[in-house]
Amino acid sequence: MWRVGLVFGAVAWFVSLAGLVEALHARWVVDGVFSAGQALLVLLLAASGWVGARRSGATLAARLGAGTVAGATAGFCLGLLAWLGAHVNLRAMFINASPVLFELLLRGRPPESGWAANLLVGAALGLAGSLVGVAPAGLVRPLLAGLAGALGLGLFQDLVLLILQPEALTSVREWLFVAGGGPTVQGVLAAATASAAGAGLRPAVKTLAPGASLPPRAAQVVWSLVGVALLATLPVAGGPFVAQVLVIVGLYTLMGLGLNLEVGLAGLLDLGFVAFFAIGAYTVGLLTSTGEHGIAHWSFWAAVPVAVLVSLVAGVVLGIPVLGIRGDYLAIATLGFGEIVRLLVLSDALRPWLGGSQGVLAIPKPVVAGFELSGPQHLYYLTVVASAVVAYVAWRLQDSRLGRAWMAIREDEDVAEALGINLVSVKLLAYGLGAAFAGVGGAIFAVMVGSVFPHSFQLLISIQVLALIIVGGMGSIPGVLVGSAVLIGLPELLREFGEFRFLVYGAALVAMMLLRPEGLLPAAAQRRELHAEVEAEPQSAQLAAGTATEGR
Amino acid sequence: MALLELEDLHVYYGNIHALKGVSLHVEAGEIVALLGANGAGKSTTLNTVSGLLRPRRGSVRLEGDDLIRVPPHRIVERGVVQVPEGRRIFGQLTVLENLEMGAFTRTDPQGVKEDLERVFTLFPRLKERAGQVAGTLSGGEQQMLAIGRALMARPRVLLMDEPSMGLAPLLVEQIFDAIQEINRQGTTILLVEQNAYMALQVAHRGYVLQTGQVVLSGPAEQLRENPEVKRAYLGG
């Protein structure tokens, strides 16, 4: 079990020396007492205990012992790092091995005894982690929810403070937060209790709540009304910054829905998807701009259909040369396409028309009945409406004849062809419609920023869109929404971690693949594939019941 | 006029001359077996009829109409449907969804419903497992599903590629019973098999392919007695 501890110790070394711990140390979870950096290390030690306990023998004592050993080993690693830092100049190589970090690790003790303290703390936390592993779920869930609530208040304190901005809420704000600092003790306790109580009472509420007694149809209506109300008020309550984040989430949702048609439904891996987003943005830019590159001075509303059409055609044009390519080769070919489009708009040859690296400037905001949609709080509504329309179209497509054909070519192209599916038209429709969705996103992006540059359309965007589909669950429309909220929205809100964004992002993706490879909200087919042995049982039982009633 | 007629087919994979002038014909209502060793060109012949491969020379005619320049999905619409080698069902879809995919080219919902009942009568196992994910079926059930899926297109000519491959002897018997039943209900069948013994039991006529050429042909009884066939394929 010391091996589990070593792995977690290595992770702790890595996050410490990469500077993540120190960066998080600047943020209080409990003001003046406990920082987010410390929270990260504590969580790592406890997690080592949890994993250690899960991996070991059947008896309770063996599991708790294993957890303690794992935690102690990880704690020892941290202590060793602190001791090393005091005796060797690590900073020559690791610029983040700063005095602040070692101060944090040793908590004021001399390095000779500090490592022992780390070992003991690690053992205690490992034991705690293994206890979580063996305790009944009814106890663990509120506990973890409480911890998450406490941490959440600290991590998202900027957001919470933003919402508590109004004068009327000053007393609440002062009760929850130290002025100019982190959350107060009572604030953290309140957040933890509220989350724990919420999680603990959920089963009870589910059976007792009035929603449960409503017929499912009515409950659905109630919940969708609540959802719509929430969507409508979010940007007003959260202010321009939250609205801006939500608009970006919306744009990624639009792209995700498009790529989901190609990758999730039709199984056509596309790594150049940002090209269609760029084409939509540039089309709107060129058609509406009042600057030197504007060619038509159209209104936004006239330009959007053209942008969608141009993107669709671009999708088909990309599709034609790659029709016969499959799998990895397709990924590379489309990757090339994305770069070609970016380099074309950047090129000097097209500079007179597209503006080269200067881009297209002075794109006016859309106007609805004399009212200009200027800030992110206004554009948010445009994004929500566009996403809703596109999601509806995607949903209808999924269950259509075309959707079936896409699923068939995803599963087996040759057989699909042998069953009478016209591969050429079905594939081109996947590329075209997917591209059209991304074009809508590009159009909104152009008016949001007010200008379009080649540098806004990096390969990274294609990769992020693909990642959000995978995290959300391939082929699942709600999954796209969840994926973009988690992968795009959360990092935007935690923006001050800046350079560590992609470190966290990568770790989250790896963890995702290990723990839940089918995605957060998977489509039925994916869930079946990855959990076939679990699903087969109830299904056949259900079917047996079905035939039994039929027989009567 | 024969229902399906292949004349002097030459098919290449790159520089490899896979079919060297294959000619054969299938009359309406027949079961015709296509026999031969590995690499003789049996599957190549079927894939050429399905339009998945294009011959360099020769013709494939359905009731006199040339199929060579017709794309694969149109060939299915005209009633020539293949049960691919190795079953190749859609593993993530349910049994029912697989069958529905077979009816992809159909535009008559009522007829599709009838054919679904027909498939379920032919293979009651599929009805029992209609809601189950196809990937969890046994090998024999998957073969039944592959045949049922092809029947959902209401074929006039059914092309079957090695339906007995990898199945236990008892299941092979069942599959061949089903093949005969399908034929009795009026579907013409061109059957590719390595299991020559079983194939010649159910077929009316047979062709023997060797390195891309037809070396023997005739009624099934006659082929069964042929010393060459006996030695090479029947193990006697």
Chai-1 contact restraints between the chains, C-beta under 6 A:
chainA,res_idxA,chainB,res_idxB,connection_type,confidence,min_distance_angstrom,max_distance_angstrom,comment,restraint_id
A,A408,B,M101,contact,1.0,0.0,6.0,A-B,restraint_1
A,E411,B,F90,contact,1.0,0.0,6.0,A-B,restraint_2
A,D412,B,R88,contact,1.0,0.0,6.0,A-B,restraint_3
A,V415,B,P84,contact,1.0,0.0,6.0,A-B,restraint_4
A,V415,B,R88,contact,1.0,0.0,6.0,A-B,restraint_5
A,E417,B,P72,contact,1.0,0.0,6.0,A-B,restraint_6
A,A418,B,S50,contact,1.0,0.0,6.0,A-B,restraint_7
A,A418,B,Q82,contact,1.0,0.0,6.0,A-B,restraint_8
A,A418,B,P84,contact,1.0,0.0,6.0,A-B,restraint_9
A,L419,B,M101,contact,1.0,0.0,6.0,A-B,restraint_10
A,L419,B,G102,contact,1.0,0.0,6.0,A-B,restraint_11
A,L419,B,F104,contact,1.0,0.0,6.0,A-B,restraint_12
A,G420,B,H73,contact,1.0,0.0,6.0,A-B,restraint_13
A,G420,B,V76,contact,1.0,0.0,6.0,A-B,restraint_14
A,G420,B,F104,contact,1.0,0.0,6.0,A-B,restraint_15
A,G420,B,T105,contact,1.0,0.0,6.0,A-B,restraint_16
A,I421,B,H73,contact,1.0,0.0,6.0,A-B,restraint_17
A,I421,B,F104,contact,1.0,0.0,6.0,A-B,restraint_18
A,N422,B,H73,contact,1.0,0.0,6.0,A-B,restraint_19
A,A525,B,Q92,contact,1.0,0.0,6.0,A-B,restraint_20
A,R528,B,Q92,contact,1.0,0.0,6.0,A-B,restraint_21
A,R528,B,V133,contact,1.0,0.0,6.0,A-B,restraint_22
A,E529,B,Q92,contact,1.0,0.0,6.0,A-B,restraint_23
A,A532,B,T136,contact,1.0,0.0,6.0,A-B,restraint_24
A,A536,B,T136,contact,1.0,0.0,6.0,A-B,restraint_25
A,Q539,B,Q132,contact,1.0,0.0,6.0,A-B,restraint_26
A,L543,B,G131,contact,1.0,0.0,6.0,A-B,restraint_27
